[in-house]
């Protein structure tokens, strides 16, 4: 978690959520936080950018 937080300059809650998703074996992470798109270890899906 600390490596993710340092590498991407994440806030603690964001790094906890990403680390938990990675530990659980998730393939994707849903969010409305555009800043998380820079994460490369996990596919980041921005909900507000999904087409209806």
C-alpha positions as CSV (number, residue, x, y, z in Angstrom):
1,X,0.0,0.0,0.0
2,X,2.8,2.4,0.9
3,X,4.5,1.8,-2.4
4,X,1.2,2.6,-4.3
5,X,0.7,5.7,-2.2
6,X,4.2,6.9,-2.8
7,X,4.4,6.0,-6.5
8,X,1.1,7.7,-7.5
9,X,0.9,10.3,-4.7
10,X,-2.4,8.9,-3.5
11,X,-4.4,9.9,-0.5
12,X,-4.6,7.2,2.2
13,X,-8.2,6.1,1.5
14,X,-7.5,5.8,-2.3
15,X,-4.3,3.7,-1.7
16,X,-6.3,1.4,0.8
17,X,-9.0,0.8,-1.8
18,X,-6.6,0.1,-4.7
19,X,-4.4,-2.2,-2.5
20,X,-7.5,-4.1,-1.3
21,X,-8.7,-4.5,-4.9
22,X,-5.3,-5.8,-6.0
23,X,-5.0,-8.2,-3.0
24,X,-8.5,-9.5,-3.7
25,X,-7.5,-10.3,-7.3
26,X,-9.8,-7.8,-8.9
27,X,-9.3,-7.1,-12.6
28,X,-10.9,-3.6,-12.6
29,X,-11.7,-0.8,-10.2
30,X,-14.8,1.4,-10.7
31,X,-14.5,5.1,-9.6
32,X,-15.5,8.6,-10.5
33,X,-12.0,9.9,-9.5
34,X,-10.2,10.8,-12.7
35,X,-6.9,11.0,-10.9
36,X,-6.9,7.2,-10.4
37,X,-6.6,6.6,-14.2
38,X,-2.8,6.9,-13.8
39,X,-2.8,3.5,-11.9
40,X,-1.3,0.9,-14.1
41,X,-1.6,-2.2,-11.9
42,X,-5.3,-2.4,-12.3
43,X,-7.8,-1.5,-15.0
44,X,-9.5,1.8,-13.9
45,X,-13.1,2.4,-15.1
46,X,-14.4,5.9,-14.6
47,X,-18.1,5.6,-14.2
48,X,-18.9,9.2,-15.4
49,X,-17.2,8.3,-18.7
50,X,-19.2,5.2,-19.5
51,X,-21.6,5.4,-22.4
52,X,-25.2,4.6,-21.7
